[in-house]
Amino acid sequence: MASKVLIIDDEANLRGLLARVIQLEGYLVTEADNGKNGWKLLEQETFQVIITDVKLPDTNGVDLTAKIKSSFPSTEIIVITAYGTIQDGVKAIKNGAFDYLTKGDQQSKIIPLLSKANEKALLQQKVSDLEKRLTKKFGFDQITGTSRSMVHAIDLAKKVAPTDTTVLILGETGVGKEVFAEAIHYESPRRAKPLVALNCSAFAKDLLESELFGHAEGSFTGATKAKRGLLEEAHEGTLFLDEIGEMNIDLQAKILRVLETGEFYRVGESKPRKINIRLIAATNRNLEQEIKNGKFREDLFYRLSVFTIHIPPLRERPEDIAMLVDHFIQSFSAKTNKQVTGAEENFLKAMKMHPWKGNIRELKNVIERCVILAEENKLSIDLLPFDFNINSDPAIFDLAVVEKNHIQKVLRHTQGNKTEAARLLNIGLTTLYRKIQDYGIVTQ
């Protein structure tokens, strides 16, 4: 698709001539005779490049440049004038103009300059589109929940996201602490920089130190070459330390130093390195109790808990379960090419009665399994694991329910062939017809 160029100039003849020259290069050109009309066009459609005169009937093109760049940062602006001055040129560039031309130079320079400005605008648009997609995929849109406690947690996260404040996320295993950390990062000014995540419980002390801080060549057996740590990988971005309550107390002191000074040492080095990161930490432990037990530093706790977000367990917000079930059904149906559109009422009832010790992670795994097993367009209670059902719905102990579900499975297997189904069930065909009628089973 051709790029769009907007020319803002009150001299109709010169504006028209410039428009024809640019159109011959394959651009779509729109014209405006003053700043007000130019702004109206900007509000209606997207332009990659704007060419504006300095002297306009209702405004100054240099001042207009600042206003446009403030509202449309991906659009590039070329400022032209019949009476160029160094002062105007410097101010135009400071206000965000791509370049500044006098009208005597425009015939030979405008097309190459326009090409470069357009190239930059298209690149900026791609970056902006990528950031939007990342925000949609990893931002707050991915967090599902309308319960009071969940809305409160989301509101807190949204407020802290645009800042550089250290965040401590508290909650049981599986509640979605990493999802919150991702959302905070991708809704922050650091979104274009790395988000580096590390689970502190996954490494022994020495390995964790090397992973975090990196090491010098020969600093320990096996260190055959120098290695960058995750702190350096996260430079200008965000470091997410999951399960920080599992971190060795000696390493805690080093993390505290990073937060206080912005400096760290690679293992085996004596020269400090500077770092610029935002830290988000998470834990399922009670850190105040860990402090009393001598397992967590009190000074680090106070540095981490500048802004604390508590994510409620799933059992405390059953009103969110139906929405989560629907969300995961859509997700896994798309991944498995299944036509599952929802869940039966008994299925949802069982889901709400379950204790969910594994929280959202457990629910996600259950829905994935059910979608894979599903042969109908709605998830039914017979798809749930047996031990899950024991804790969910007493109705499954009803012999009639078990028999009905089994007959339905056999009929699906035989694709509605009742004679074959009766044979597999080892009952008479008449008996099968009676049970189909009694149970209200819909057959093909």
N, C-alpha and C positions, 0 to 999 in steps of 0.2 A: 504494500500500500504506500502511495506517494506521501512524502512528508508535507506538512502544511506550514505555510509562511504567511504572516500577517504584516502588511506594510501600513504604517501610520504616518501620513504626510498630508499637509493641507494643499500642496501644489499638485493639482489634478494631472497636469501633463507629465510632470516628472514621475509622479506616482504610477501613472499608467504605463509609461515607458519601462520603468523598472519592473513592473509586474509582468509585462510581456517577455522581457529578457529572462526573468526567473522561471516563467512558465515553460519556456523553450528547454529548460534544463530538467523538466519533469516534475517540478514542484506544483502543489495546489496553492494558489495565491488568493488571499482575501485582502480587500483594501478598506481603510478607514481614514476619514479626513480630519479627525481630531482625537484627543486622548479619551474623551468620554465615550465616543462611539467604538473606539478600539477596545476599551475596557468591557463594554457590553458584549462584544464578540468573544473576548477571552472567557467570559462567564458562560458562554453557550457551547464552546468547543475547544478542543486542545490543539495548540500550535506548537510545533517544534522550535521554530525560530521567529522572532519579531524584529523587523527593521523599522526603527522610529527616527523621525527628525527631531532635532533638539528644540527648535522653535515651533511650537504648535499653538493654535489659537487659544486654547483653554488651559494649557499646562506646559511644563518644560520636560522634554524627552529624557533628560538626565534624572530628574526627580521621578518621572513615570517609571524609569528602569528599576528604581529601588522598590516601588510599590508592586510592580509585576513580579520581581524575584522573591518578594516576601510571600506572595500568595501562590506563585507558580514556579517553584525553585528548579524544576527540570527544564523549563523553557529558556532558550538562549536568546540574547538580545544584542543586536548590532545597532549602534547609535551613529547616525550620519548628520552632518550639518554643512551648510554653505560657508559658515564662518567659524572654522575650528580654532579652538584655543587649547593650550596645554592644560589650563585649569579645568575646563569642561571635560577634557579627555581623562584626566586623572580621576575626577569625581565620578565619571561614568563607570570606569573600571572598578572603583571602590564600591559603587552601588550595585555591582554584579554584572555589568555589561560584558559580553564576550569580546567585543572590540569596538573601536571608535574610528570613524572614517570621515574625511571631508568629501563633499560632493564631487570635487574634481577628480578624486582618486577612485570613486566608486565603480566607474565603468570597467576598469581593468582588475580591480581587486575584489569586487563584491561576490562574484561567483565562487572563486576559491575559498574566500572567507565564509561564505554561506555554507559551503560543503563541510568545512571543518566544524562550524557551529552546529549544523544538523547532526553530524556524527557524534558530537559530544552530547547533544540533547537526547538522541536515541539511546546512547549508552546509559545516561542517567535514568531514562525511563525504564530501561531493563532492570537496573539496580533497584529502582523504586518498586517495580512490579514484583521482583523477587522478594524484597522485604515485606511487601503486603502478603504474598503467599506464605512466607515463613510465619508472619504474625497470625495469619488465619489458621495455619496448621499447628503451630506451637503456642499461640497466644491464649487469651482467656476464653476464646470461642470453643476451645477443646475441653473446657471444664464444665461438666454437667451437674446441675443441682439448683433447686429452687427453695430448698428448706432454709429456714431462718439462719441456722448456724453456718450453712455453706455460703449463703449470700453474704454474710458478715465476713467470712474468711476471704471471699473473692474481692469484696470491696476494699479490705485492708491491702490485699496484694496489688490491686489496681492503683491505690494511692501511693504505695512505696515504689512501684515499678519505675517511674520516670526519674527517681533520685539515684544517688550512688550509695545509699545507706546499706549497711550490712543487715541481712535478714536471717532470722532463726525460725525455721519451720518445724513445728512439733506435731506429732501424730503417730498412731500405730502403724505397723508394717502394712503396706498395701493400700493406704488411704489416698495416695497420689501426691506425695511430697515432691517427687521429681517433676511431675507435671506442673505443679505450682512454680517450681524453680524455673522451668523452661518458659512459662508464661511471663514471669517477671522479667527474665532476660530479654525475650523477644518483644516486649512492650517497652523496653528501656532504650535510651540513646546509644547503648552499646550493642544493639541488635545485629549490626553488621560485623561485629567482632566475634571471636570464638566463645562458645559456652562449653567449658570443660568440666566434666563430671567425674567424681571419684568416690567409690564406696569404701569408706575407711575400714569396714569390717572384713574386707576381702584380702587384706595384706597383713603380713607380720610387720613388726615395728621397723626393722631395717629396710625391708622392701618398700614399705609405705614412704619412708623418708626419701629414698632414692626416686620413687615415682613422683613425689611432690616437688622436691628441690633439685633433682638431677644430681649428677656426680661428675667428678673430674676423672680423667684417665688414670688408672692405677690406684684409685682411692680404696679399692677393696678387691679381693680375689674375684676374678671374672670381669672386672671393669676394664676391658681392653681398649675402650675409647670413651671420650667424654659424651655425656648424654644430657640433653635438655629435660628439665622436669615439667610437670603439668602447670606449675606456676608460670613458667616462661611461655608455655603454650597458650595460657589464658591471658597474656599481656593485652591490656586495653579492653578485655572482655570480662567474662564472669567465670569464677571458679565455684563450682557447687560441690561441697563436701557432705556427702550423704553419710548418715550414721556416725556423726562426729563424736558421739558419746563413746564409741569404741576406740578412739584414738589414744595411743600411749601418752601418758602425762608429760613425758619429756618432749615429745613432738608438739604437744599443745603449747609449750613455751615458745617454740620456734614459730608457730602460726601466729601467736600473739605478737611477736616481734614484727612479722610481716604487716599485720594490721596497724601497728603503731608507727612504724618507720617507713614502710614501703620498700624494705630491703630484705634480702635473704642470702644465704650462702649455699652454694652447691656442696654436696658431700665431698670432703677432701680439698676444698678451696678455702683460702683465708681472705679473699677479696670479696666484699659484698656486691651484690647486683641489685639494680633498681627494678621495681615492678609496679605496674599500675593495673590493679584488678578490683573488681567488686566481688565480695564474698557472700555467698548464700550457703548456710549450713542447715542440716536437718538431722533429727534424731527421734527415735521412739522411746528413749530413756528419759527418766526424770532427772535432769541435770542438777537440780538443787539437792536431791538426795545423793547423787554421785559426788557432789562437793563435800557433803557431810561424811561420806565414806572414803574421802581422800583420793578419788579416782578422776576428778575433774577440777581444773583450776578455776577458782572463783573469779579471778581477774579476766580470764578469757570468756567466761560465761557472761560477764557484764558487757564485754566488747561485742559479743555475738548477739546478745538479746536487746540491742538498741531498738529493734523492731521485731516483735514476735508475732507469728501467725500460727494459730492452732487449727488443724484440720480435723473435724469431728469424724469418729468412726462411722461406718455405714449403718450399724445397728441403731445408732441414735438419730438417723434421718431416713426412716423407711419410706417417707413420702417421695424421696428421690429415686427409689428403686425402679419404678415403672419407666421413668425417663431414661435411666441408665440401661435398662434392658433393651429398650427401643433403639438407643444409640448403638449398642454393641451388635444387635441384630442387623442393623443397616450395614455396619462396618464389615462384619464377617460374611454376610450374604454377598456383598460385592466381591470380597476376596475369594470366596468359594464358588462363585457363579450360581448361587442358589436363589430361589424365588421366595425366600422366607420374608413375610411382610409384618409379622407381629407375633404375639403370644396369646394363648387362651387364658381365660380368667383364672382357672385353677392353677395354671403355671405361675401367674403373677402373684396369686395368693401364697403359693408355696415359697416364692422368692422373698416375699415380705416377712414370712414367719421364720426364715432361716437366720441363725445367729451371726453369720458372716465374720468368722474369726479372721479370715484372710482379707476382709474388706473388699475394695473395688477390684483388686487383683484376682481374688477368688471368683467374684461375680463374672469378671471378664472371661476367665478360663471356663466357667460353667456354660456361658452362652456360646462360646466358640465350639465346645463339644456338642452342645445341643443342635446348633446350626449344621454341623457336619453330619449328624445322625438324622436330621429331619428329612422326612419324605413328603410332608405336607407344607402348605404355605404358612402355617402357624405352629409355634412351638407348643407341645403338649406335655403334660406332667410326666408321662411315661418315658420321656427322653432324659429326665434327671437321674443322676446316679442314685443307687439304692440307699446308700448311707445318708445322702442328702435328703432324700424323701422321708426317711425316718424322723428327721428333725423338722420336717416342713409341714406335712399335711396328713392328718390321721385318716383321711379318706382313702389313701392308697392301701390301707390294711383291709378295706372292704373287698371281699372275694369277688363281688359282682364287677367292681371297677377293674380288678386285675384281669378277670375273664374277658371283659369288653375290650380292654387294651390289647390283649393277646389276639383276639379274633381280628381286630383291626389290622394288626401287624401281619397276620397270615394272609388276609385279604389283599393287602398292599403287595405282599410277596407274590401272590398268584395273579396280580393285576385284575382282581375282581372275579376270577374264575371260582365260583362257589363249589363246584364239584371237586376241584383239586384242593380247595381250602378244607372242605369236609374230610377229604382223605387224609390230609396232613394233620388235622385236628383229631382224627380217629373218632369222629362222630357221624351220625347219619345226616344226609342232606336236609331232611325235613327238620331235624333238630337245629341245624345251622340257620335255616330260614327263620325259625321261631326265635332264636336268640338275636338274630339281626333285627327282627321286629321289636322284641322286648327292649333291647338296648338302644334302639333308634339309630343304628349304625347306617351311615350313608355309604352306598356301594356304587361302583361304576355301572 
